[in-house]
Amino acid sequence: MEPSSSVARRPPAPGGADCAASRIALVTAHANRVLKITHPYVSDSGRWEATWTGGGSAVADTEYELLEDIAARLGRP
């Protein structure tokens, strides 16, 4: 058995706690834009959706992709 220090670490998978923290940071940073993120289970398209005041919107297959798109459009927190 090899020591645990020699085990290669993988980057975290998209989603989970990292996405939750990014989502909270984006919503907080852009509170004046009333950023709303909708889960695929309840969205009309069955995909991740986001809308914000001023007519902005984004749609993506994964939460990670959606958050990256929002950050590119609105700016990173």
HELIX and SHEET records of a PDB file:
HELIX    1   1 SER A    4  SER A    6  5                                   3    
HELIX    2   2 GLY A   16  ALA A   29  1                                  14    
HELIX    3   3 ALA A   31  ARG A   33  5                                   3    
HELIX    4   4 GLU A   63  LEU A   74  1                                  12    
SHEET    1   A 3 LYS A  36  THR A  38  0                                        
SHEET    2   A 3 TRP A  48  TRP A  52 -1                                        
SHEET    3   A 3 GLY A  56  ALA A  60 -1                                        
END                                                                             
